[in-house]
Amino acid sequence: MQISPTPTKSAPNLLDRVRQTLRTNRYSPHTESAYVDWIKRYIRFHGVRHPQEMGAEEVKAFLSHLATEMNVAASTQNQAFSALLFLYQEVLKERLPWIDDIVRSKRPKKVPVVLTQDEARQVLSRMTGTPRLMAHLLYGSGLRVMECVRLRIKDVDLGYLQITLREGKGGRDRRTMVPVFLVGGLRKQIAKVAELHHEDLSAGAGEVNLPFALARKYPNAAKELGWQYFFPASRRAIATDPMTGRTWEQRHHIDERILQRAVKQAVREAGINKPASCHTFRHSFATHLLENGYDIRTVQELLGHKDVATTMIYTHVLNKPGLGVRSPLDQSRSF
């Protein structure tokens, strides 16, 4: 794909610079993939012109196209805007005096989908195997899907009943609780991973990818049990270091789609008509803590929200019928 009006060989250089800058700033692989895709689409939309030749009008035209012709959600349009903002400010190092003139779509405020405690039990009871344990962590500890999938053995402390989430959303670490109910299942999972890891080491594998430059600082850490994924994939695969090109055989974490499909299937089998997903368990975790009388600051810390205003969306439970407000229909027998 040619994205430069000059030599063709410069075409991949821009995208390589984007990837390199994203990794330097410690963006997640999912964000990297999304940003690169939006930048490609932006360039193609304007006839494969170089971004340095374009500015406010081209950005506005692309965002308008997404909203009016592609009918994308506000969150999708804002992600595209963030990708272009990153391109111009962080990669091309251009000042953007026109950026304030671009109107961004406002995401509508939505009340989160929440399962009742009985509904949560119904869904969880219909799940089996590893997805069942993972779903219990989503609901019992308030984990996001990728936080659960990327969990490492060393970050689950069954002695102090706590989980440490590393480099979560926004690049922040946080701690949350381990439900006592899950201790037995988590111990069995650790034993299962230890046995699997022993088999991998015997086969000349057993090395897992480490974040940032830890592999150079601690050369042997990649083969230690503590760094193995808590929920490993069923098969080993060939991994490639994007920075050095080095390849090795490793056991990556389980594909998040396995968990997502299992939850969807369980929701259908339970006959629940709410649009529930994996993230619904996190919403339910926060809501049920507030229902049980825990203060919002505690819930904020457990969820890892930077601003308590984000956590405030769960206070809808404090005003729902049956808790704080009685319907007039319930106050009279004359009906």
Long-range contacts (C-beta under 8 A, 24 or more apart in sequence): 1-40, 1-43, 1-44, 1-48, 2-48, 3-43, 3-48, 3-50, 3-51, 4-50, 5-49, 5-50, 5-53, 14-50, 14-51, 14-91, 15-39, 15-40, 17-91, 18-86, 18-87, 18-91, 19-242, 21-86, 21-90, 21-91, 22-86, 23-242, 23-243, 25-90, 26-167, 26-171, 26-212, 28-146, 30-146, 34-79, 34-83, 35-82, 35-83, 35-86, 35-87, 38-79, 38-80, 38-83, 38-84, 39-83, 39-84, 39-87, 41-80, 42-80, 42-83, 42-84, 42-87, 51-87, 51-88, 51-92, 52-92, 52-94, 55-98, 56-98, 56-99, 56-101, 56-102, 59-84, 59-102, 60-102, 63-102, 67-105, 74-105, 74-106, 74-107, 74-108, 75-107, 77-104, 77-105, 78-104, 78-105, 78-107, 109-313, 111-313, 111-316, 112-280, 112-283, 112-287, 112-313, 112-314, 112-316, 113-274, 113-275, 113-276, 113-277, 113-280, 113-283, 114-280, 114-283, 114-284, 114-287, 114-317, 115-272, 115-274, 115-276, 115-280, 115-281, 115-284, 117-284, 117-288, 119-270, 119-272, 119-274, 119-276, 120-281, 120-284, 122-270, 122-272, 123-263, 123-266, 123-267, 123-270, 123-272, 123-276, 124-266, 126-265, 126-266, 126-269, 126-270, 127-262, 127-263, 127-266, 130-189, 130-231, 130-254, 130-258, 131-258, 131-259, 131-262, 131-263, 132-262, 133-182, 133-185, 133-186, 133-189, 134-231, 134-254, 134-259, 135-259, 135-262, 135-263, 135-266, 135-278, 135-281, 136-179, 136-181, 136-182, 136-185, 137-163, 137-182, 138-278, 138-281, 138-282, 138-285, 139-281, 139-282, 139-284, 139-285, 140-177, 140-178, 140-179, 140-181, 140-182, 140-285, 141-176, 141-177, 141-178, 141-179, 141-285, 142-176, 142-282, 142-285, 142-286, 142-302, 142-303, 143-176, 143-282, 144-168, 144-169, 144-279, 144-282, 145-256, 145-259, 145-260, 145-278, 145-279, 146-256, 148-231, 148-259, 149-229, 149-231, 149-253, 149-254, 149-255, 149-256, 149-259, 150-229, 150-253, 151-229, 151-230, 151-231, 152-226, 152-227, 152-228, 152-229, 152-230, 153-190, 153-193, 153-225, 153-226, 153-227, 153-228, 153-229, 153-230, 154-226, 154-227, 155-230, 156-186, 156-190, 156-230, 158-183, 158-186, 158-187, 165-304, 166-211, 167-211, 168-304, 169-304, 170-304, 170-306, 172-304, 172-306, 174-301, 174-302, 174-304, 176-302, 176-304, 177-302, 189-230, 189-231, 190-230, 193-225, 193-228, 193-229, 193-230, 193-232, 194-225, 196-232, 196-251, 197-225, 197-228, 197-251, 200-236, 200-251, 203-236, 204-249, 205-236, 205-248, 205-249, 205-250, 205-251, 206-250, 206-251, 207-248, 207-249, 207-250, 208-250, 208-251, 208-252, 209-239, 209-241, 209-250, 209-252, 229-253, 229-254, 283-314, 286-311, 286-314, 287-314, 287-316, 287-317, 290-314, 290-315, 290-317, 290-318, 291-317, 291-323
